[in-house]
Every structure is written in C-alpha cells, then in structure tokens.
Amino acid sequence: MPRSAPASPDPTYLLGSSDAERRRLLAQCGLLRDAARQLLDRLPLAEPARAIDVGCGPLGVLDLLSDKVGRSGTVVGLDNDERMIDWAAKSIAELGLANVTTTLGTLPCDDELPFDLTHCRLLLINSASPEALVASMAAATRTGGWIAMQEFDWAAWHCEPPHPAWDELKSLLVSVFGGDVHIGARLPTLLREAGCQDVQVAAHAFYWQPGDLYQTLLLYFADLFEERIRACGIDPRTLTGMTHELGRHLARPTTIVRESLLVQAWGRKA
Ligand SMILES: C[S@@+](CC[C@H](N)C(=O)[O-])C[C@H]1O[C@@H](n2cnc3c(N)ncnc32)[C@H](O)[C@@H]1O
C-alpha cells in the first residue's frame, strides 16, 4: 500500500474510526449505492480511465469506480486515517477488485499522472477547510477530467410528526458538529471556484421508518458527540431525558424521518 505525505489539513475525522463507525459507513454505502451509481452513469469516461476516491473510508465508492474505469483502468482509494485505509484494503480484497489500490494520506498524493475522475463523498462535511480540499481535487484532475462530489445538506433532515426533542438535539448537533452541515448546498459554487466548467447538480431524498438503520441516526450522533454537547452547558439529566423521549418517538410506527438531502455536483476541470 503506497503511503503519501500525511499533509492533511484535517488530521482527525470528526466521527472517529471505531468499529461502530466502520459498520455505519459500510451500511451507508449500501443505502447510498443507487444514488452513487446514477451519478457515475452521468459521467462519460473513456476506458481505460484513472479515478480516485478521496476520503474513501472503509469502501466509499471504490467498487463502483472499479466497474466504471474499465478492466484496464485503475482506481486509487485515498484516506488519511490508517484504520480506514486498512479496512478499505480488506474490502477490496473481499470484493476481488483487482484494479483498485489504496494510499494512506491526503491530496496531493504520490501519483504522477492526473486523474480522469476525482470523487469524494461525505468528505467536505467533516472538513474545516472544504475550499482547500476541492482545490486539491481539481489539482489532481487532468484538464477536461471530471470532479464529482456527494455531500449532505442537513436542512432537509426532519422527523414527522415533529418533536421538540428532535429540534433541540438537532440544533445542538449543528452547533458542535465541527463541519458545515449545509455544505451540500455549496457544492456547485465550490466547483466553479475551483475552476470547473459544465457544472451540474442533482439531489436524492430518503425517507426512513422504524426499523430502518438511519431512523435513529440523530441519536447515534448525539451519543458520539455527547461530551461536546455537555460542554455547551446542558444538564446531563436533561440530555438523557431528551434522547429517551426522542427514542420513544422515533420508535412509533407512525414516525417518519426525512434524511438530509444528498446533493451531488460534478463538473469538468477547465
Ligand atoms: C464520512 S467518511 C466517508 C467515507 C466514504 N467516502 C463513504 O462515503 O463511505 C469520511 C472519510 O474521509 C476521511 N478523510 C477526512 N479528511 C480527509 C483528508 N483531508 N484526506 C483524506 N481523507 C480524509 C476520513 O478518514 C473518513 O474515512
């Protein structure tokens, strides 16, 4: 596994690299798989192509890119977290993706040739410097090549019927999350500012019900960020009361969760 210089502006992934986070990310790959395939289907790549998935996590879209670049094409999975990159290598071996390799580090990576397609999903939302990351993605892409990004916009994230504990926990999470939870809305602007042309955008909405993994994602995040939420001065018993109450509300057969909007934007490097 090649290792590039660990020149990351975001050395710590906000959600950590626990086994639970690995399981969540792999399950999420399944939930977002059709949307990812639709995005890649829209990008006309001549085979064989070279593609990179920046911040690939334990799989990202490496399996879909493996198909997309053609049998003689190549794919790099890049991540600056050692556990993530080890998990990505495991996924690649399990799926038998012969044209995919992994690199530990961040952009710029060691590859000498620029890529035909540079992709990221749910990378910018966790970043303190999304503009710098998009600029480095553009720099890694050949002129005329594609840059494609998929990020959430939490504005749409809602439970129906509404519940005060949802609203309060969500606004606490927005304030402690650390990244721009509305970054999805900014993707076309970020691409243009990085020098892309023919910028296009699409979005996917998801609805969950009790029993679906992401029905309770807000509670998973509340647990993950408990320390930061408490640091806002909220009384621990109030927080526990809120999460229990929301847990009961989300478990009711009539409660639906509308997921954050998954925004996809893509453009050509000018
Ligand atoms: C939310 S996960 C998304 C993983 C994957 N893209 C997916 O959609 O399943 C974000 C990943 O980006 C990685 N990451 C964060 N900042 C990075 C950077 N500057 N360079 C490379 N990887 C980064 C993290 O380690 C983490 O694995």
The ligand as a Tripos MOL2 file, in Angstrom:
@<TRIPOS>MOLECULE
LIG
   27    29     1     0     0
SMALL
NO_CHARGES

@<TRIPOS>ATOM
      1 C1        -17.7310   10.1810    6.4190 C.3       1 LIG1
      2 S1        -16.3270    9.2750    5.9250 S.3       1 LIG1
      3 C2        -16.8830    8.9000    4.2820 C.3       1 LIG1
      4 C3        -16.2370    7.6710    3.7260 C.3       1 LIG1
      5 C4        -16.6280    7.3490    2.2770 C.3       1 LIG1
      6 N1        -16.3340    8.4500    1.3880 N.3       1 LIG1
      7 C5        -18.0780    6.9660    2.1520 C.2       1 LIG1
      8 O1        -18.8440    7.6970    1.5260 O.co2     1 LIG1
      9 O2        -18.4560    5.9210    2.7110 O.co2     1 LIG1
     10 C6        -15.0460   10.4690    5.6200 C.3       1 LIG1
     11 C7        -13.6850    9.8390    5.3860 C.3       1 LIG1
     12 O3        -12.7870   10.8620    4.9240 O.3       1 LIG1
     13 C8        -11.5160   10.6640    5.5240 C.3       1 LIG1
     14 N2        -10.8280   11.9680    5.4940 N.ar      1 LIG1
     15 C9        -11.1500   13.0850    6.1930 C.ar      1 LIG1
     16 N3        -10.3580   14.1090    5.8300 N.ar      1 LIG1
     17 C10        -9.5130   13.6380    4.8680 C.ar      1 LIG1
     18 C11        -8.4770   14.2190    4.0790 C.ar      1 LIG1
     19 N4         -8.1420   15.5000    4.2230 N.pl3     1 LIG1
     20 N5         -7.8200   13.4350    3.1700 N.ar      1 LIG1
     21 C12        -8.1620   12.1300    3.0460 C.ar      1 LIG1
     22 N6         -9.1280   11.5210    3.7550 N.ar      1 LIG1
     23 C13        -9.8130   12.2700    4.6570 C.ar      1 LIG1
     24 C14       -11.8320   10.1380    6.9140 C.3       1 LIG1
     25 O4        -10.7580    9.4610    7.4860 O.3       1 LIG1
     26 C15       -13.0310    9.2400    6.6130 C.3       1 LIG1
     27 O5        -12.6200    7.9280    6.3310 O.3       1 LIG1
@<TRIPOS>BOND
     1     1     2 1
     2     2     3 1
     3     2    10 1
     4     3     4 1
     5     4     5 1
     6     5     6 1
     7     5     7 1
     8     7     8 2
     9     7     9 1
    10    10    11 1
    11    11    12 1
    12    11    26 1
    13    12    13 1
    14    13    14 1
    15    13    24 1
    16    14    15 ar
    17    14    23 ar
    18    15    16 ar
    19    16    17 ar
    20    17    18 ar
    21    17    23 ar
    22    18    19 1
    23    18    20 ar
    24    20    21 ar
    25    21    22 ar
    26    22    23 ar
    27    24    25 1
    28    24    26 1
    29    26    27 1
@<TRIPOS>SUBSTRUCTURE
     1 LIG1         1 GROUP 0 **** ****
